[in-house]
Amino acid sequence: MKYCIFLFLLLPASAETLHYVINWPSGLSLGEATITLNSQAAASGPKSAVGWSSDFEIDASLPGFAITDHYHSTADGKDMCSMKLDKTVRRGARKSEETDTFHQDTHTVTRETHGAGGGTSDVDVSACARDALTFLEFARTELAEGRLAPRQSVILGGIYDVRLDGMGAQTVKLGGKPVDTDKVQASIKGPASSFTVEIFFTRDPARTPVLIAIPLALGKFTAELIH
């Protein structure tokens, strides 16, 4: 389920909460996911002081194995460069916590794992490095301007290479009703895996992602916007 963090390309005008149902290839529900995004303005100061706060939660179940993840990200509002990412992952009885702190001035990220056996390490990153949630916000902004976000490295514990390709207009069914969308294919390559995700965005200015498809060996899993 680590792939799910890359599925949602979202950017609200000021605040937005979207709920998705995640389905098995058979159509049966695997669980739900929620994205909440908010702008954060300083008490005083210029517009550039406005930043973004993003939360991603997933609650899903495999046979005899529960998955509950929570990610919280903050970024500046000028260039959408990441500031911090907190990650809590629960897989069955196993729990892990991690904090990634971005030092944009030195182009490094400090990764701190918590709990028994935890530690700290630094990795070099490019200018204006972005965590997964911040990249998702940036990508949706670019799409609203008629562009695809350029290929770049995205941080989520490890470093992932992400490339977006436009696949043209397509009509999909949402709640049994046809919806006109633009299809975008995300090719994601990580330290030990690579996968492709198909995302369908409404063609209005909001560019809401209404359907996401993840082709895997077991079949095509989907995430569908419910409200």
MORARA-V779311 format. One record per backbone hydrogen bond with DSSP energy under -0.5 kcal/mol. CO is the residue of the C=O (numbers start at 1). NH is the residue of the N-H. E is the energy in kcal/mol with one decimal. If there is no record, write none. Layout:
((CO | NH | E) (CO | NH | E))
This chain:
((1 | 4 | -1.5) (2 | 5 | -0.9) (3 | 6 | -1.9) (4 | 7 | -1.9) (7 | 9 | -0.7) (8 | 10 | -0.9) (14 | 39 | -2.7) (16 | 37 | -2.7) (18 | 35 | -2.2) (19 | 226 | -2.8) (19 | 227 | -1.1) (20 | 33 | -2.2) (21 | 224 | -2.5) (22 | 30 | -3.9) (22 | 31 | -1.4) (23 | 222 | -1.5) (24 | 27 | -1.9) (28 | 24 | -3.4) (30 | 61 | -2.3) (31 | 22 | -3.1) (32 | 59 | -2.8) (33 | 20 | -2.8) (34 | 57 | -2.5) (35 | 18 | -2.4) (36 | 55 | -2.7) (37 | 16 | -2.3) (38 | 53 | -2.7) (40 | 51 | -3.5) (46 | 49 | -2.0) (47 | 50 | -2.2) (48 | 77 | -0.6) (50 | 77 | -0.9) (51 | 40 | -3.3) (52 | 75 | -2.0) (53 | 38 | -2.4) (54 | 73 | -2.9) (55 | 36 | -2.4) (56 | 71 | -2.4) (57 | 34 | -2.6) (58 | 69 | -1.9) (59 | 32 | -2.4) (60 | 67 | -3.2) (62 | 65 | -2.7) (65 | 62 | -3.2) (66 | 92 | -3.1) (67 | 60 | -2.8) (68 | 90 | -1.2) (69 | 58 | -1.9) (70 | 88 | -2.9) (71 | 56 | -2.3) (72 | 86 | -3.0) (73 | 54 | -2.7) (74 | 83 | -2.8) (74 | 84 | -1.5) (75 | 52 | -2.5) (81 | 76 | -2.3) (83 | 102 | -2.3) (84 | 74 | -2.3) (85 | 100 | -3.0) (86 | 72 | -2.6) (87 | 98 | -2.4) (88 | 70 | -2.7) (89 | 96 | -2.5) (90 | 68 | -2.1) (91 | 94 | -1.9) (94 | 91 | -2.5) (96 | 89 | -2.8) (97 | 114 | -2.3) (98 | 87 | -2.9) (99 | 101 | -0.6) (99 | 112 | -2.9) (100 | 85 | -2.3) (100 | 102 | -0.5) (101 | 110 | -2.7) (102 | 104 | -0.7) (103 | 106 | -0.8) (103 | 107 | -1.0) (103 | 108 | -1.7) (107 | 125 | -2.7) (108 | 103 | -3.0) (109 | 111 | -0.6) (109 | 123 | -2.1) (110 | 101 | -2.6) (110 | 112 | -0.6) (111 | 113 | -0.5) (111 | 121 | -2.1) (112 | 99 | -2.6) (115 | 118 | -2.1) (119 | 113 | -2.6) (121 | 111 | -3.4) (123 | 109 | -2.3) (126 | 129 | -0.7) (129 | 82 | -2.2) (130 | 155 | -2.3) (131 | 135 | -2.7) (132 | 136 | -2.0) (133 | 137 | -1.8) (134 | 138 | -2.5) (135 | 139 | -3.0) (136 | 140 | -1.9) (137 | 141 | -1.9) (138 | 142 | -2.3) (139 | 143 | -2.1) (140 | 144 | -2.1) (141 | 145 | -1.0) (142 | 145 | -0.6) (142 | 147 | -2.8) (143 | 146 | -1.8) (149 | 164 | -0.5) (152 | 162 | -2.6) (153 | 130 | -0.6) (154 | 160 | -3.1) (155 | 132 | -1.6) (156 | 158 | -2.0) (158 | 156 | -2.8) (158 | 160 | -0.5) (160 | 154 | -3.2) (160 | 162 | -0.6) (161 | 189 | -2.4) (162 | 152 | -1.7) (163 | 187 | -3.0) (165 | 185 | -3.2) (168 | 183 | -2.8) (170 | 172 | -0.5) (170 | 181 | -2.2) (172 | 179 | -3.1) (174 | 177 | -1.4) (177 | 174 | -3.2) (179 | 172 | -2.5) (180 | 203 | -1.0) (181 | 170 | -2.8) (182 | 201 | -2.7) (183 | 167 | -3.1) (183 | 168 | -0.5) (184 | 186 | -0.5) (184 | 199 | -3.1) (185 | 165 | -2.4) (185 | 187 | -0.6) (186 | 188 | -0.6) (186 | 197 | -2.6) (187 | 163 | -2.3) (188 | 195 | -2.5) (189 | 161 | -2.9) (193 | 190 | -3.9) (195 | 188 | -2.9) (196 | 215 | -0.6) (197 | 186 | -3.3) (197 | 199 | -0.5) (198 | 213 | -2.9) (199 | 184 | -3.0) (199 | 201 | -0.6) (200 | 210 | -2.4) (200 | 211 | -1.2) (201 | 182 | -2.4) (204 | 207 | -1.3) (208 | 202 | -2.6) (208 | 210 | -0.7) (210 | 225 | -2.5) (211 | 200 | -2.6) (212 | 223 | -2.4) (213 | 198 | -2.8) (213 | 215 | -0.5) (214 | 216 | -0.6) (214 | 221 | -2.2) (216 | 219 | -1.5) (219 | 216 | -2.6) (219 | 221 | -0.7) (221 | 214 | -3.3) (222 | 23 | -3.1) (223 | 212 | -2.1) (224 | 21 | -2.3))
